[in-house]
């Protein structure tokens, strides 16, 4: 998956289609290759249902409209199709929009439960917060595999395999376990032919731990949910008004000494301490410092941040204090935006600077 948080709405759409008995049919469009400047990277997906409903998106403007139109044709024909948007394509939509990039898109029909055999394994991997990979074999000897692509899901072991070729499965496992974080298409040859296989890393959706139920924490929880992050709010008090919390957030009553009981944050997760009590913040930070978090932050002024660093022995970049990008934020909502933006930048290995100030890749 291009980003783990995109899996939840895609899964919900696929489950709705499945529950309807595939009424009207559906098509899954997967971006397999990109070159140059494009809206999305390989691994991004879009679900097009026969009733006109669309879940997620692959690009903007002309390519997406054309992909939707072709998806409807795939639903009607019941056969997968590979579409390439490049200089050799009749309608060079990417150049028409001024991007100059090139796309390759796999569009496959969805008409029965067999077409979604791999989804349960991916869902299990995500729900258990395990890492793994999804491999999609979509061509053999240059021709689109029919009636559907073949897939393998690995998460500490093979969880699902429809490749129907033991040699291919063995090679895919070797390639997948050695692959980096970026999706990649590998060409793998076996006695039955040469396959193109899209290998995508599976990792848990981002989880955000907010310590201290305050106006800022509630605003950040709401914003994080729009990004598809799983949010847990922690407070030592036993009189927190649950009705003020965003639906779907978890509330945990825990003092600093008991904070780690029942929590399993990992290397892709973040925590922000914001109780507005200096000593309590320091106690929570000491507990959180033992975890392999991607991001650990605390709100407050620069003088307050200096006191927290002195009290805990934590220093930037291990402790992001004051938390957030320099956006001139004042309101709880603006502060939430600044903190979420910094978390996203850190998680993506970016500086959080101004895009127009450099000429590097956007993604």
N, C-alpha and C positions, 0 to 999 in steps of 0.2 A: 504494500500500500504506500502511496506517495507520502501521506502523513497519517499516523495512526488514528487521530481523532476524526478523520473522514470516514472511517470504517463504520461507525455507529449509524449515521443516517443512510449509508449505502445498505447496510445489513437490514435496517428497518424497511427500506424499499423492497429489497429482495424477499423478505419475509411476507410483506403484504402481497406481492405478486404470487408467491407460493401459496399463501392462504386462499387466494382467489381461484386456485386451480389453474393458474397461468391464463386466466381469461383475457383474451385480446393479445396475449403474448408479450414478450419483452425482448430487449436487446441490451447487452452490456458492451460499452465501448471502452477500450483500454488503450491509453497512450503507451506505445511500446518503444518508440525511438523519437528523439528530438535532435535538431541541429540548429545552431545559431540562436537567435532571440525568439523565445516562445513564451506563451502565458503560463504553461505548466510543464512539469518534467515527466519523464517516463514513470509509469505506475499510477498516474491519475486515472480515475474511472468516472464514467457517467452511465446511469441506468435510464433507458428510454422505454417507457411502457406503452403498450398498444392503445391505452386510453388517453395518451397524450401527456401523462405525468412524467416529469424529468427530475432525477435526483442527482445532485452535484453538477459539475460542469468541467469541461476540458479546456475551454479557451473562451474567447469572446468573438462577437461579430460573425463574419462569414463562415469560418471553419466550423463553428459549433452548429450553426443552422444547417450546413451541409451534412455534418455528421448525423444530426437528428433525422434529416431526410433519408440518408442512406440506411440508418438504423431501422426506419420503418420498412424500407425495402428488404432488409435482412429478415425482419420479422415475417414478412409476407412470403419470402422465398424459403425460409427455414435453413439457410446456409450461411456460414460465417464469411466475412469479407475483410480484406486488408485494404485500407485506403491510404494513399500517400499524397501529402500536400507539399509539393516542391516545384522546381522549375520545369520539370517534365510533365507536371499535372496540368490538365486543360484549364482549370480555374485555379490559378495560383493565389489562393485566398490570403496567405500570410504576407506575400509581397504586396497584395492589394491593400492590406491594412497598414503597410509601412513597417512591419516587424522584420521581414527578411528571413525569418526562420523556416524550418522544415519540420513536418510531423509525419509519423507513421502511426496509424490507428487500427487496432483490431476490433472489429464489430462482430459479436457472436449472438446468435438467437438463444432465447431462454423460453423453453416450452414445456419442460418437465423437471421433476426433482433431480433427475440425473445430471442436468446442466448445472446444478448447484451443489454437487456432491462435496466440493472442497470447502464450502462456507462454514460447515459445522466445525471442521478442524481449525480454520482460521479463528473462528469465534472462541473456541476453547483456549487457543493460544493467547488471545487478547485478554479474555476474562481471567485467566490464571496469571496474567502479567508475566508471561514467559517470552523470551526472544525466539526467533525462528526465521524461516523464510518460506515464501511462496514461489514456486517455479511453474511457469506456464509455457508449455511447448505448443507453438501455434503454426509453424510451417514444417514441412518435410520436403526436402529436395526442391525448395523454392515455391511449393504450393501450399495453400492454406489447408490446415488439417480440418477434415470434415467427418462427422457432422458437428464436432465441437473441438475446441482445444483440449489438450490433456494436461493434467496438473499434478504436482506433488507438493505436499505441505510437510515441512520438517520443523520439529520443536523438541530438540533433545533426542529425537528419533523420528522415523517416518510416521506421520499421523494420518496421512491420506495419500494414495498413489493411484492415479488412473493412467499412467504413462504407457502401460502395456508393453514395456520393453525393459527388462532387468538391467541391461547394459546402460541404457539411457538413464534409468533411475540411479544407478551407481555413480555415473558421471555427474549427474545433477547434484547429488548429495555432496560430492567432493567439491564441485564448483560453488555450491550454495554456502557451505560451511566456511569457505575461504573468502567469500565475497565481502566487499566493503559495505558501507551504509547506502551508497547510491545504487538505484536500480540499474541493471545492465542486461543487455542481450548477448547471450553466448551461443556460438555455433558449435554443436556437438554431433559428432559422427558416430554411428553404430552400424551394425550389419544391415539394419533395416532402412538406413538412409541418413541424411544430414538434417538435423533439426535446428531451428532457431528457438531459443528458450529465454524468456524474460524471467530474470531472477530478482525478487524484491525482498528486502529485509523486513521482517515483522518485528515490531517492538511495541511495548505497552503504550496505551494512550497516556498523555501527560497527566500527572496527579499533582495537585497544588494543596499544600497544607498551610492554613492561615491560623496563626495563634493570636487570640484576642478577638472577641466578637465586638467590633466597633463599626461605626458608619463606614470607615474606609475599608474594613475587611468585607463587609456586606457588599459594597460597591465592587470590590475586586472579585468577589465570588460570582456576582452576576456577570461581570465582564468575562471571567475565565470560562464560565459555562457556554457563552456564545462561541468560544474557541474550541469547544469540545473537551475541555479539561475536566477531570474528576476532582471535586473540591471537598475538602474536609475542614471544618471550622473547629478550633479547639479553644476552650476557656476553662479556667479553674473554678468559675462560679457555677452554682447550681440553680440560678434563677434567670438564665438566658431566655429571652422571649423567642421561642422557636418560630412563631408566626411571622416574625420579621425577616427570617432567613429565606433565601431563594429556594424554590422547590428543587428537590434532588440533591441538595447539599447534605453532607453528613455532619452531625454535631457530636463532638466528643468532649466530655467533661474530664479534664485531667490536669493535675498539678505538674510542674516541671519534672519532678522525680518519677512520675508515673506516665510521662508522655509517650514513651516508646512501647508501652504495652498495647498490643492490638494494632500497631502501625507497622507497615512494611514498605516505607518509601525506598526507592531505588535510585539508580544513577541517572534516570531520565526525569526525575521528579524535583519539585521545588518547594521551598518553605519560606514564609515571610512572617516575621514576628512583629506584632503591632498592638501590644496590650496598653500602651501609653504609661506603663509603670517601669521605670528604669531597672530596678532590681529584678523584677519578675521577668522582663525581657532578657536580661543577662542569664538568668537561670534556665530559661527555655532554650536560649542559644547554645549554652554549654551542652545540653542534652542533644540538640540537633546536630552539633558539630561532629558527633560520632558517626553520623550517617553519610553514605556516599552520594549526597545530593548534587544535582546539576547546578542548583542555584540556592543560596541561603542569603536572605535579606532581612533588613530591619528598617523601619521607618523612623524619621525624626530629623532634627536639625544636624548641622555638621558638628556642633559641640556635643550634642547627645550621642552622635555616632562615635565620636572620639572616646567618650566615657564607656560606651559599650565595648569598643575594641580593647580598651585598657582593662576592663573588668573580666573579659572572656579570653584575652590573648589572641583573638581572631583579628585578622587584618585583611584588607582587600587584596586580591579579588575573592578570597575564600568567603569573606563576609561583605555583602553589598550593602553598605550603609553610608549615607542615606540611600535607600532602595529607589530604583527608578531612573529613567532617562531624564535628561535636562530639557523638559518641555515647558517650563514655567507653570507647572501645575499648582493649583490652590484648592479646588474643591475635592471632595472624596472621589468623585467620578474621574476627574482629571488625574488625580494621583493614581487611581487604579489603572488608568490607561498607561501612564508612565511606567508603572511597575510591570504590568503585563508585557509591555513592549520590551523592557530590558530582559525579562525572563525568556521571551521568544528569541531575542538576539543572542543571549548567552547559550541557550539550548541549540541554536543553529550555528554556533561558532562565529558569530558576526559581532562587529563593533557597535552596531546601533547608530552609525553615523548617517549623514545625509546622502541619499542616492545620487543626487546631482553633483556631488562634490568629487566623485571618482568614476572611473569608466570600467570597473570590474563587473562581473556577472551579477544579476539581480537575485537569482535563485542560488 
